């Protein structure tokens, strides 16, 4: 028994443990940067890391490659949005699409991952939407909605419309292969036309603009909201440089259709606040910023009253969600916001 079978349930965990153990064993030999890269920035067998200067990237590639070699892991198929970094890597060690590229006159290619495209030349994320001809049934709609891959929720408001159509079919008791009603078909065709517009959307990969100075302060602002149509949250990163210039970037978004069981808007607002608090805790663990501040916003005074309450006991539904919010945030981090508020005033 000297191997782990490919496809076995335990194999990914064992391989991941071996990779992390390699980093622990040889930290003194290859430095903290290479070890942190292996520990924190790998997802299965892919590693992604951003650094300030090309020289840092070149050094990180060499040290992490040597570190992985000590554990018999072959680190290769490198790609970077900087041609100086690519030029420092031998063609055999580069990603397949750039092994034969002429860096002097050719643009860098587009990398594809499950429908999300990374345009390496412009360093932006794009969406490639190819809707196959699925039957107009509940099964076909579920397949189409699930085909749009958006882990960060950057286009979650648009995806919510497709999920809402699917939920209507579930409420009506439609079977998996029953033809959908005509009124639902109109909504579905409208959603299909809108989702194709994603191909023109470009989202900068880097939160920090190219002409931005040395970062002085980082803030995360989390907004939550709810209605009878859906509920969710979005998180924005606010950066301030040494010249007091400000940059805003969407970090993550989440949207949910309302449960089929009737629920009041205040309860939905509270549930959205829970999602916002969890998103803040997730960002706190993954964004490697020192002393980043978190501020949460809701337009529900009732939710703010719940969060700031210290004496009254609530119903189990409310109490459980308040406990989750308190576990990930403190009452003094929560603010009220309405539709007439200027976003610039929130940060100030």
Number of C-alpha atoms within 10 A of each C-alpha: 4 4 6 13 11 9 8 9 10 11 14 16 12 12 15 16 12 15 20 19 15 21 26 14 13 17 16 10 13 17 15 13 15 23 25 16 17 24 18 13 15 16 11 10 11 12 14 13 12 11 9 7 10 18 13 13 19 16 14 20 20 15 18 20 17 18 26 20 13 13 16 12 16 13 18 14 16 21 22 21 16 15 15 14 19 22 14 13 18 10 16 13 16 18 16 13 13 21 17 11 14 11 13 7 7 10 15 21 16 17 15 14 11 11 15 17 17 22 21 18 15 16 18 16 19 22 25 19 16 13 14 10 8 12 15 17 20 21 16 16 21 17 15 17 20 12 15 19 17 16 12 13 18 16 20 19 16 15 20 21 22 22 18 18 20 22 18 14 19 14 10 9 10 16 13 15 12 14 14 18 13 9 8 14 15 10 14 20 12 12 18 15 10 12 21 14 12 15 13 9 12 16 17 16 16 12 16 19 14 7 6 15 14 12 15 12 17 18 18 22 22 25 24 27 22 25 14 13 12 21 24 26 25 23 23 18 20 21 23 19 16 12 11 13 12 16 16 16 18 18 19 20 24 22 23 19 20 19 12 10 6 8 11 9 17 15 16 21 23 27 23 25 32 23 26 29 27 17 19 24 15 12 17 18 9 11 10 9 13 9 10 15 16 21 20 23 21 24 17 20 13 14 22 18 11 18 22 15 13 8 6 6 10 12 7 9 11 15 14 11 20 21 13 15 21 14 12 16 21 15 15 10 12 21 16 15 18 10 7 6 10 10 10 7 7 13 11 5
